[in-house]
Amino acid sequence: MNQDVTTEISANEDTPKLGTGLNVLTILTFIGSAYGLYSTLNNFLSGKKALEDFEKAQDKLAEAPAWAKALAGPEVHEVMVKSLDNKVPLLIIGLVSIVLCIYGAIEMRKLKKQGFTLWLIGEVLPYIGMVIFVGGIFFQTFLVYFLIFPLIFIILYFFQRKNLVK
């Protein structure tokens, strides 16, 4: 009987375990995906109201500081109009991306290499959709704001790939 216990313990020691870095990143991915789901659904459901509010606020823009004017210029209006015009495809792309990110993170928690690829596709897909449906104006206006966290996560996950064994 002792030999069975010893064999079981040694078998468990050989099994790779989820590292702290990968654990934290996947938990943050789940949190980010929940926020992404909220944001995607909110943009779909209240996009028209947001555009109307934006247009009403243009009257007060003359009194605003320079940084506020930069965030409420004609480029932002164009992005909002194009996003509203293409809200269904952007919703579909957003939902598919969220599912890929969550499934990829679950697979990475199981230490499967394919999880990184699925997560990466889910992370990049919304930007491809924005270029297709909104155009390059999106990147001229919002590039720095929306790419900081994804780039950090891509780099951090890239260095965690060595822990993925299956």
Secondary structure, DSSP 8 states (H G I E B T S, - for coil): -HHHHHHHHHHHHHS----HHHHHHHHHHHHHHHHHHHHHHHHHHHHHHHHHHHHHHGGGGGGS-HHHHHTTSHHHHHHHHHHHHTHHHHHHHHHHHHHHHHHHHHHHHTT-THHHHHHHHHHHHHHHHHHHHT-THHHHHHHHHHHHHHHHHHHHHHHHGGG---
